[in-house]
């Protein structure tokens, strides 16, 4: 499921094969859609790609017990909110929160910065495999090129 506040992006997501999309501008609509789709359990994996602290807090609320929140977006700016309810939810539901700052990943299996199970090379191989098989559709994302 893809969530976005811009309708044009939701249309593009559908063109790329995302079957279910929801405009997340209204929190209640997003929460209802996720909970209805998951029989009230919440999503197994929630990827937050904005880096906006209140949205990270919402991502935690959408996650089921023993689920994961993956932070693609880098949080910037001060979070002017009470984080205790977020931490309580993480603690009580055993939610794992992971950062996904790709620059720390090793290029190959030999650790460059820190040992980890993901490498840039393996991620590229997986991405190219998905593209080749047609499982990852990117054509609708392409825009006209301008010559210089």
Residue pairs with C-beta under 8 A, 6 or more apart in sequence:
1 18
1 19
1 20
1 21
1 22
1 33
1 34
1 37
1 43
2 10
2 13
2 18
2 20
2 21
2 22
3 21
3 22
3 23
3 24
3 30
4 10
4 13
4 21
4 23
4 24
5 23
5 24
5 25
7 23
10 21
10 22
10 23
12 140
12 141
13 21
14 21
15 137
15 140
16 137
16 138
16 140
16 141
17 137
20 33
20 37
22 29
22 30
22 33
22 34
23 29
23 30
24 30
27 58
30 58
30 62
31 58
31 61
31 62
34 42
34 43
34 62
35 41
35 42
38 64
41 64
41 65
42 61
42 62
42 63
42 64
42 65
42 67
43 62
43 63
43 64
43 67
44 63
44 64
44 67
44 68
45 63
45 67
45 68
45 69
45 70
46 59
46 60
46 62
46 63
46 67
46 68
46 69
46 70
47 59
47 69
47 70
47 72
48 55
48 56
48 59
48 69
48 70
48 71
48 72
48 73
49 72
49 73
50 73
51 71
51 72
51 73
51 74
51 75
51 76
52 73
52 75
53 75
53 77
53 79
53 81
54 79
54 81
55 73
56 69
56 71
56 75
56 86
57 81
57 83
57 85
57 86
59 69
60 69
60 86
60 89
60 90
60 95
60 97
61 89
63 69
63 93
63 95
64 93
65 93
65 94
65 95
66 93
66 94
66 95
67 93
67 95
67 96
68 95
68 96
68 97
68 98
69 95
69 96
69 97
69 98
70 98
70 100
71 97
71 98
71 99
71 100
72 100
74 101
89 95
90 97
102 120
102 123
104 113
104 114
104 116
105 113
105 116
105 118
105 119
105 120
105 123
106 112
106 113
106 114
106 115
106 116
106 119
106 120
107 119
107 120
107 121
108 119
108 120
108 121
109 119
109 121
127 136
130 136
131 138
